Amino acid sequence: MKIDRLWVKIAVGELAVVAVIVLGVFALVRGASGADPDHRMGAPPAVTISLDKMPAAMADHYTFAAAHQQDYAQIPCYCGCDRSLAHRYLTDCFVTPTGAWDAHASGCAVCATEATQVRAQLGAGVPIADIRASIITAFGPPPTLNSTGATS
């Protein structure tokens, strides 16, 4: 009889553990906020900078990027900021969604190199689709982390 009671206690204990696990999984699923297609939830907050804190040539890149946001939004960035900062395209490296200056490009040689190429080609009247193609030819396939912007 004592052995039967021991088995009952073990079975009840195991059922209790299973019930707690099931409730925990249910709570996690129910509490999930859904997809994050822009990967903004996992991104650290943007660090902003003042243009007067950087060399004039870099500040000029920032003002040009702000004036050409639709063009820069067609250009993938290849420095890895899509993974580390959830940037989707080159404009994100210069301008935050709130319109502030993102500090990232000020210290990134890849962003500066791409911006220099884009700016020169836009100045020569090259269509943005051709500029995008030339950047992709120079740097390779666009980053694939994000499903919008630079990866389309």
N, C-alpha and C positions, 0 to 999 in steps of 0.2 A: 503494500500500500504506500509506503514512504517513497518508493521508486516512482510509482504512478504520479504522486503529487509533485515530485521533482520534475518530471517531464511536463506536467501541466504548467508549472511555474516557468520552465524554459520556453515552452510554446507561447505563453502569454507575453513573456519578455520579448521574444522575437517578433511577435505581432506588433507590440508597442513600438519597437524600433522601426519596423517597416512602415507603420502608420506615420511616425514622425518624419521619415524620409519622404513619403508621398506628400504629406502636407508641406514640407519644405520645398519640394520641387514645384508643387502647385503655386505656392506663394511666389517663388522666383519667376515662374512663367507669367503669372497674373501681374506681377509688378514690373515686368519688362516694358520698356517704353517704345519698342518697335525698332524698325530699321533706321540707320543713320547714314543715308546715301552719300552725304557730303563729308562724312567722317569728322564732323565738327564737334561731336560730343567728346571724342577722345583727344581732341587737339588742345594743347595748352593755350591759355589766353595770349592774344597777340601782344608783343612787346612793341611799343611805339617809340618814335624818335622825332626830334625836331630837325627840320632841314638845316637850321643854322649850326647844328652840332656835327655836320659832315662837310667834306670837301665840296667845293662848288660844282665840280664835274658830276659828282654823285647826286647832289641835290638837283641838278639839272635832269638827270635820269628820272628822278622821282616826279618832278613836275611834268616831264614828257609822258611818263607812264600814266599819270593821272589824267592828262589831256587825251590819251589814246587808250583808255581802259577797254573799249570794245575790241580794239585790235589786239592788245596784250592778252585779252581773254581767249584768243584763238591760239596762243602759243604755249606749248607745254614747257614746264620747267624741269630741268634735268639734275638739279643739285641734291635731290632727295627730300626736299621740303614737303613733298606730297605725303611722305610717311611720317616725318617728324613734326610738321606743323599743319598738316591737312590742307596745304595749298593745292588748288586745283589747276592753276595756270599762272603764267608769269605776272599778271596784274596783281595777284594775291601777295606776291613777294614785295610789292611796293606800296599797295594801298589796302587798308583793312576794309571790311564790309561797312564800317561806320565812317569811312572817309579819312581816317587818320593815316599817318605814314608808318607802315610796318618796318621795323628796324632790320628785318632779315636781310633784305637786298643790300643794305649798306655795308655789310661785311661778307658778302658772298660773291666770289669771283665768277662763278657760273652764271648767276643772275645778271651780273654786270656785263659779262660777255654776250649773253643772249640779248640783253637790252640794247647794247651797242649795235649788234647786227640788225635787230628789228628796226631801230631808229634810222640807221643808214639806209636800209632798203625802203622804208616808208618815205624817207626824204627823196629817194630816187623815183618814187611813184610806183613801186612794185606792189601789186595787189596782195592783200593779206594772205590769201590762200597760197600764193607762191612763196611768200615769206615763211609761212608755216611749213611748207614742203621743204624749203631750204634748211630750216632749223632741224627738221626731222632727218634730213639727209646728213647733216653735219653731226648730230648727236645720237641718232639711232631711233628705234621705236619709242614712242612716248611712254612714260610711266603708266602702269596699269592698275595702280591701287584704287584710284577713283573711277567711277563710272560716268562722270560728267566732265565737261571742260576739256582738259588737255588730252584725255584719253579717247575722245570720240573721233 
